[in-house]
Amino acid sequence: MPNAMPRTEFIALMAMLAATVALSIDAMLPALPQIAQELTPDDINKAQLILTSFVLGMGLGTFLTGPLSDTFGRKPVMLWGAVLYTICAFIASKAQSLEVLLIARVFQGVGAAGPRVVAMAVVRDLYMGRGMAQIVSFIMIIFTLVPAIAPLLGSFVIDAYSWRAVFYGFMGFSVISALWLGLRLPETLPPERRRPFRLHALRAAVAEMFVHPVVRLSIAVQGLCFAMLFSMLSSVQQIYDITFGRADTFAIWFGVVAVVAGSSGFLNANLVMRLGMMFLVRAMLIAQVGFSALMILAGYAAMAGHLSDTVFFGCFVVWQITVFFQAGMTLGNLAAIAQEPMGHIAGMAASVIGSVATVVGVTLAIPVGLMFDGTPIPLAAAIFLEATLALWLMRLMMQADAQLSPAQ
């Protein structure tokens, strides 16, 4: 089906839809101190749940949005997702308790799953092969800029108004993208290519994926890599604020880290064809085990007075870069590894893999965030253990792949 939109406009729209998730997480980071003070002053660590609750909802929504778009078409699922996202953002803006805010964030995440997942399906509908790879590359370049500027935008809004105004920004962003989508993008999945939604087919796909050893292990490693990323996102604002007293410059530092770490996508694209996906994932996990161990040592050295605050802060910023950089070098590769044997159920597999890995990641990240004690040590210890476990699972995965290769 020909695309009625100019190519540049199409890329911009798809990037905006895909960026909804990053904006909804990172723009909230500067708001956490105000929310904690207003809604949960007796336990400020609970404010971190505002991030993980959104990710949990997104993971649950991812499970169904792909199959639903195969049945009802791409546009209805994306538009109804935007409607749910907008309504829940409004409810969150009016919340007078943390519990109401968290419930609204969960369902806001469910709504965000529509644009996030289905946007990639739209790209697959309209482009193939190298053309599709090029379009996705352009989208990801724009996508990587969002985490860099989102906290800064959030801080501007909070300084000018309040933390509740950030949700009005989410509403405006969603309304603009939905109107743009509804008015300019034609439906990309014609009725004759749609498939009825069958719950038993979804159950069969899940069973098939978890029987296959490489797919099963890849999802587990992906979940652990998500856990490392979400754990860092949950605690990073408190660490800048409480540990280092740099709340005023947090958005700037976060932007610099995001830009530097964003180069991982370009590096991965250049290396993956030569070195392979499994090699790169394993190498990044080995590196993270080492970096996290060094961060633990730096934390105890700083507590003992052997490191100055400036040096300790520098160590944390470098380590933060490695965690974000690792996400860029591992998550895409692990998703591709898991999907490779599932080509006959590619769309459904993408939804299930993304959903399970995200839910596993956020489930592991929640207790890590709640363990914050004023230092980065609990976070570094958790990421060290997650990276070590992921590295062991990678070894099992590579052994399973070697055993399956002769048979294939």
C-alpha positions as CSV (number, residue, x, y, z in Angstrom):
1,M,0.0,0.0,0.0
2,P,1.5,3.4,-0.9
3,N,2.2,5.8,1.8
4,A,0.3,9.0,1.3
5,M,2.5,11.0,3.7
6,P,5.8,12.5,2.6
7,R,8.7,10.3,3.8
8,T,10.1,13.0,6.1
9,E,6.7,13.7,7.7
10,F,6.2,10.0,8.2
11,I,9.5,9.6,10.0
12,A,8.7,12.6,12.2
13,L,5.3,11.2,13.1
14,M,6.6,7.7,13.9
15,A,9.4,9.1,16.0
16,M,6.9,11.3,17.9
17,L,4.7,8.2,18.6
18,A,7.7,6.1,19.7
19,A,9.0,8.9,21.9
20,T,5.8,9.0,24.0
21,V,7.3,6.4,26.4
22,A,10.6,8.1,26.9
23,L,9.0,11.5,27.5
24,S,6.5,10.0,29.9
25,I,9.3,8.5,32.1
26,D,12.1,11.0,31.9
27,A,10.1,14.2,32.1
28,M,8.8,13.0,35.5
29,L,12.3,12.7,37.0
30,P,12.6,16.3,38.2
31,A,9.1,16.1,39.7
32,L,9.8,13.3,42.1
33,P,10.9,15.6,45.0
34,Q,7.8,17.7,44.9
35,I,5.5,14.7,44.5
36,A,7.2,13.0,47.4
37,Q,6.9,16.0,49.6
38,E,3.2,16.5,48.8
39,L,1.9,12.9,48.5
40,T,4.2,10.7,50.5
41,P,6.3,12.8,52.9
42,D,6.8,9.9,55.4
43,D,8.5,7.6,52.8
44,I,10.0,9.6,49.9
45,N,11.4,6.5,48.3
46,K,7.8,5.6,47.2
47,A,7.8,8.5,44.7
48,Q,10.0,6.3,42.5
49,L,7.0,4.1,41.9
50,I,5.6,6.8,39.6
51,L,8.2,5.7,37.1
52,T,7.9,1.9,37.5
53,S,4.1,1.9,37.6
54,F,4.1,3.5,34.2
55,V,6.6,1.0,32.8
56,L,4.5,-1.9,34.3
57,G,1.4,-0.7,32.5
58,M,3.3,-0.3,29.3
59,G,4.6,-3.9,29.6
60,L,1.1,-5.2,30.2
61,G,-0.3,-3.2,27.3
62,T,2.4,-4.4,25.0
63,F,1.1,-8.0,25.4
64,L,-2.1,-7.2,23.6
65,T,-1.6,-4.1,21.4
66,G,0.3,-6.0,18.6
67,P,-2.4,-8.8,18.2
68,L,-5.2,-6.2,18.5
69,S,-3.7,-4.1,15.7
70,D,-3.6,-7.2,13.5
71,T,-7.3,-7.7,14.1
72,F,-8.8,-4.1,14.1
73,G,-6.2,-2.2,12.1
74,R,-3.3,0.0,13.1
75,K,-5.0,3.4,13.5
76,P,-7.8,2.4,15.8
77,V,-5.4,0.8,18.3
78,M,-3.1,3.7,18.3
79,L,-5.9,6.3,18.6
80,W,-7.7,4.5,21.4
81,G,-4.3,4.1,23.1
82,A,-3.8,7.8,22.9
83,V,-7.3,8.5,24.3
84,L,-6.6,6.2,27.3
85,Y,-3.2,7.8,27.8
86,T,-4.7,11.3,27.7
87,I,-7.5,10.5,30.1
88,C,-5.2,8.9,32.6
89,A,-2.8,11.9,32.4
90,F,-5.6,14.1,33.4
91,I,-6.6,11.9,36.3
92,A,-3.0,11.8,37.4
93,S,-2.8,15.7,37.3
94,K,-5.7,15.8,39.8
95,A,-4.6,13.0,42.1
96,Q,-4.7,13.8,45.8
97,S,-3.0,10.6,46.9
98,L,-0.1,8.5,45.8
99,E,-2.3,5.5,45.3
100,V,-4.6,7.3,42.8
101,L,-1.6,8.7,41.0
102,L,0.0,5.2,40.7
103,I,-3.2,3.6,39.3
104,A,-3.5,6.4,36.8
105,R,0.2,5.9,35.8
106,V,-0.3,2.2,35.3
107,F,-3.2,2.8,32.9
108,Q,-1.4,5.6,31.2
109,G,1.4,3.1,30.5
110,V,-1.2,0.7,29.0
111,G,-2.4,3.5,26.7
112,A,1.2,4.4,25.7
113,A,1.8,0.8,24.6
114,G,-0.5,1.4,21.6
115,P,1.5,4.2,19.9
116,R,4.8,2.6,20.9
117,V,4.3,-0.9,19.6
118,V,2.0,-0.3,16.7
119,A,4.1,2.5,15.2
120,M,6.8,-0.1,14.5
121,A,4.1,-2.3,12.9
122,V,3.1,0.6,10.6
123,V,6.7,0.9,9.5
124,R,6.8,-2.8,8.7
125,D,3.5,-2.4,6.7
126,L,4.9,0.3,4.5
127,Y,8.6,-0.6,4.1
128,M,10.8,-3.7,3.6
129,G,14.4,-4.7,3.9
130,R,17.0,-1.9,3.7
131,G,14.3,0.7,3.3
132,M,12.7,-0.4,6.6
133,A,16.1,-0.5,8.3
134,Q,16.8,3.1,7.2
135,I,13.5,4.4,8.4
136,V,13.9,2.7,11.8
137,S,17.4,4.2,12.0
138,F,16.2,7.7,11.4
139,I,13.4,7.2,14.0
140,M,15.9,5.9,16.6
141,I,18.2,9.0,16.0
142,I,15.3,11.3,16.9
143,F,14.1,8.9,19.7
144,T,17.5,9.0,21.4
145,L,17.3,12.8,21.7
146,V,14.1,12.6,23.8
147,P,15.7,11.3,27.0
148,A,18.3,14.0,26.7
149,I,15.9,16.9,26.7
150,A,12.8,15.5,28.6
151,P,14.1,16.1,32.2
152,L,15.1,19.7,31.2
153,L,11.6,20.3,29.7
154,G,10.0,18.8,32.8
155,S,12.1,21.0,35.1
156,F,11.1,24.1,33.1
157,V,7.4,23.2,33.5
158,I,7.7,22.4,37.2
159,D,9.6,25.7,37.9
160,A,7.0,27.7,36.1
161,Y,3.9,25.9,37.4
162,S,4.0,22.7,39.4
163,W,4.5,19.0,39.0
164,R,0.9,18.6,38.0
165,A,1.5,20.7,34.9
166,V,3.8,18.0,33.5
167,F,0.7,15.9,33.0
168,Y,-0.9,18.7,31.1
169,G,2.2,18.6,28.9
170,F,1.7,14.9,28.3
171,M,-2.0,15.5,27.4
172,G,-1.0,18.2,24.8
173,F,1.7,15.9,23.4
174,S,-0.7,13.0,23.0
175,V,-3.5,15.1,21.5
176,I,-1.2,16.7,18.9
177,S,0.3,13.3,17.9
178,A,-3.2,11.7,17.7
179,L,-4.6,14.5,15.6
180,W,-1.6,14.3,13.3
181,L,-2.0,10.5,13.0
182,G,-5.7,10.6,12.5
183,L,-5.7,13.4,9.9
184,R,-2.6,12.5,7.9
185,L,-1.8,8.8,8.1
186,P,-3.9,6.4,6.1
187,E,-4.7,2.9,7.6
188,T,-1.7,0.7,6.6
189,L,-3.3,-2.7,7.3
190,P,-6.2,-3.3,4.8
191,P,-9.1,-5.5,5.9
192,E,-8.0,-8.5,3.7
193,R,-4.7,-8.7,5.6
194,R,-6.2,-8.6,9.1
195,R,-6.4,-11.7,11.3
196,P,-9.1,-12.5,13.9
197,F,-8.0,-12.2,17.5
198,R,-7.7,-15.7,19.0
199,L,-6.8,-16.2,22.6
200,H,-5.7,-19.8,22.1
201,A,-3.3,-18.6,19.3
202,L,-1.7,-16.2,21.8
203,R,-1.4,-19.0,24.4
204,A,0.1,-21.3,21.8
205,A,2.6,-18.6,20.8
206,V,3.7,-18.1,24.4
207,A,4.1,-21.8,25.0
208,E,6.2,-22.2,21.8
209,M,8.5,-19.3,22.8
210,F,9.1,-20.6,26.3
211,V,9.8,-24.2,25.1
212,H,12.6,-22.9,22.8
213,P,15.7,-22.6,25.0
214,V,17.4,-19.7,23.1
215,V,14.2,-17.7,23.1
216,R,13.4,-18.4,26.7
217,L,16.9,-17.5,27.9
218,S,17.0,-14.4,25.7
219,I,13.8,-13.1,27.3
220,A,15.3,-13.7,30.7
221,V,18.5,-11.9,29.9
222,Q,16.5,-9.1,28.3
223,G,14.4,-8.8,31.5
224,L,17.6,-8.5,33.6
225,C,18.9,-5.8,31.3
226,F,15.6,-3.9,31.6
227,A,15.9,-4.3,35.3
228,M,19.3,-2.6,35.3
229,L,18.0,0.3,33.2
230,F,14.8,0.7,35.2
231,S,16.7,0.4,38.5
232,M,19.0,3.3,37.5
233,L,16.1,5.4,36.3
234,S,14.2,4.9,39.5
235,S,17.0,6.0,41.8
236,V,19.0,8.4,39.7
237,Q,17.2,11.6,40.6
238,Q,17.5,10.9,44.4
239,I,21.2,10.1,44.0
240,Y,21.9,13.4,42.3
241,D,19.7,15.3,44.9
242,I,20.3,13.5,48.2
243,T,23.7,11.9,47.7
244,F,25.5,14.7,45.8
245,G,23.3,17.7,46.4
246,R,23.0,18.5,42.7
247,A,19.2,18.6,42.2
248,D,19.5,22.0,40.5
249,T,21.7,20.7,37.7
250,F,20.2,17.2,37.5
251,A,18.4,17.8,34.2
252,I,21.6,19.1,32.5
253,W,23.7,16.2,33.7
254,F,21.1,13.7,32.7
255,G,20.9,15.2,29.3
256,V,24.7,15.0,28.8
257,V,24.7,11.4,29.9
258,A,21.8,10.5,27.6
259,V,23.6,12.1,24.6
260,V,26.9,10.3,25.3
261,A,25.1,7.0,25.9
262,G,23.0,7.5,22.8
263,S,26.0,6.8,20.6
264,S,25.6,3.1,21.6
265,G,23.0,2.6,18.9
266,F,25.4,3.8,16.2
267,L,28.2,1.7,17.5
268,N,26.0,-1.4,17.7
269,A,24.9,-0.9,14.1
270,N,28.6,-0.8,13.0
271,L,29.7,-3.8,15.1
272,V,26.8,-6.2,15.0
273,M,27.4,-7.4,11.5
274,R,31.0,-8.2,12.2
275,L,30.9,-9.5,15.8
276,G,27.4,-10.9,16.2
277,M,24.6,-10.1,18.6
278,M,25.5,-12.7,21.3
279,F,29.1,-11.6,21.4
280,L,28.2,-7.9,21.9
281,V,25.7,-8.7,24.6
282,R,28.1,-10.9,26.5
283,A,30.9,-8.3,26.2
284,M,28.7,-5.6,27.6
285,L,27.6,-7.7,30.5
286,I,31.2,-8.6,31.4
287,A,32.0,-4.9,31.3
288,Q,29.0,-4.1,33.5
289,V,30.0,-6.6,36.1
290,G,33.3,-4.9,36.3
291,F,32.0,-1.3,36.3
292,S,29.4,-2.1,39.0
293,A,32.0,-3.8,41.2
294,L,34.2,-0.6,40.9
295,M,31.2,1.5,41.8
296,I,30.5,-0.5,44.9
297,L,34.2,-0.1,45.9
298,A,34.0,3.7,45.2
299,G,30.9,4.0,47.4
300,Y,32.6,2.4,50.4
301,A,35.8,4.4,49.7
302,A,33.8,7.6,49.8
303,M,32.0,6.6,53.0
304,A,35.4,6.0,54.6
305,G,36.6,9.4,53.5
306,H,39.1,8.1,50.9
307,L,37.4,9.7,47.9
308,S,36.4,13.3,47.6
309,D,32.8,14.2,46.8
310,T,33.8,15.5,43.4
311,V,35.7,12.3,42.5
312,F,32.9,10.1,43.8
313,F,30.4,12.1,41.7
314,G,32.5,11.7,38.6
315,C,32.6,7.9,39.3
316,F,28.9,7.8,39.4
317,V,28.4,9.8,36.2
318,V,30.7,7.5,34.3
319,W,28.9,4.4,35.7
320,Q,25.6,5.9,34.8
321,I,26.8,6.3,31.2
322,T,27.8,2.6,31.2
323,V,24.4,1.5,32.3
324,F,22.6,3.5,29.6
325,F,25.2,2.6,27.0
326,Q,24.8,-1.1,27.8
327,A,21.0,-0.8,27.3
328,G,21.6,0.6,23.8
329,M,24.0,-2.3,23.0
330,T,22.0,-5.2,24.5
331,L,18.2,-4.7,24.4
332,G,17.8,-4.5,20.6
333,N,20.1,-7.4,20.1
334,L,18.4,-9.6,22.7
335,A,15.0,-8.8,21.1
336,A,16.3,-9.8,17.7
337,I,17.8,-13.0,19.1
338,A,14.5,-14.0,20.7
339,Q,12.5,-13.2,17.6
340,E,14.8,-14.9,15.1
341,P,13.4,-18.5,15.6
342,M,9.9,-17.1,15.7
343,G,9.6,-15.7,12.2
344,H,6.3,-17.6,11.5
345,I,4.6,-15.7,14.4
346,A,6.8,-12.5,14.3
347,G,4.1,-10.0,15.2
348,M,2.7,-11.9,18.1
349,A,6.2,-12.9,19.2
350,A,7.3,-9.2,19.3
351,S,4.4,-8.3,21.6
352,V,4.9,-11.2,24.0
353,I,8.7,-10.9,24.2
354,G,8.5,-7.2,24.8
355,S,5.8,-7.5,27.4
356,V,7.3,-10.3,29.4
357,A,10.8,-8.8,29.4
358,T,9.5,-5.4,30.4
359,V,7.3,-6.8,33.3
360,V,10.2,-8.9,34.5
361,G,12.5,-5.9,34.4
362,V,10.2,-3.5,36.3
363,T,9.3,-6.2,38.9
364,L,13.0,-6.6,39.7
365,A,13.6,-2.8,39.7
366,I,10.8,-1.8,42.1
367,P,12.5,-3.3,45.3
368,V,15.9,-1.9,44.2
369,G,14.4,1.6,44.1
370,L,12.8,1.2,47.5
371,M,16.2,0.1,49.0
372,F,17.7,3.6,48.4
373,D,19.6,4.6,51.6
374,G,21.1,7.9,50.6
375,T,24.0,6.3,48.7
376,P,24.4,4.5,45.3
377,I,25.6,1.3,47.0
378,P,22.3,-0.6,47.0
379,L,21.8,0.3,43.3
380,A,25.3,-0.7,42.3
381,A,25.0,-4.0,44.3
382,A,21.7,-4.8,42.6
383,I,23.0,-4.1,39.1
384,F,26.2,-6.1,39.8
385,L,24.0,-9.1,40.8
386,E,21.7,-8.7,37.8
387,A,24.6,-8.4,35.4
388,T,26.3,-11.5,36.9
389,L,23.1,-13.5,36.6
390,A,22.5,-12.3,33.0
391,L,26.1,-13.2,32.1
392,W,25.6,-16.8,33.4
393,L,22.3,-17.0,31.4
394,M,24.1,-15.8,28.3
395,R,26.6,-18.7,28.7
396,L,23.7,-21.1,28.8
397,M,22.1,-19.5,25.8
398,M,25.2,-19.7,23.7
399,Q,25.6,-23.4,24.6
400,A,21.9,-24.0,23.7
401,D,22.4,-22.1,20.4
402,A,25.5,-24.2,19.6
403,Q,23.6,-27.4,20.2
404,L,20.6,-26.3,18.0
405,S,22.7,-25.0,15.1
406,P,23.8,-28.4,13.7
407,A,20.1,-29.6,13.8
408,Q,19.0,-26.5,12.0
